[in-house]
């Protein structure tokens, strides 16, 4: 399984497992995404927001609501800001 596929699988399953995440700051989260995607941090942040936007549309918010509630407010606000960077 590729690194990206493993990350998508973990993001998709982690909300159903309480207290399984690793607390991290906004910057650390997007730095990790950038490292795994082999992209700059701003580009990785944009791509992560795009993915969350499409997942939200595809699941009518059911999955993204679970993910959002598993994160602190600052990180959730950044990740769910939409592809344009604004909610």
Buried (B, 14 or more C-beta within 10 A) or exposed (E): EEEEEEBBEEBBEBBEEEEEEEEBEBEEBBBBBBEBBEBEBEEBBBBBBEBBBEBBEEEEEEBBBBBBEBBEEEBBEBBBBEEEEEE
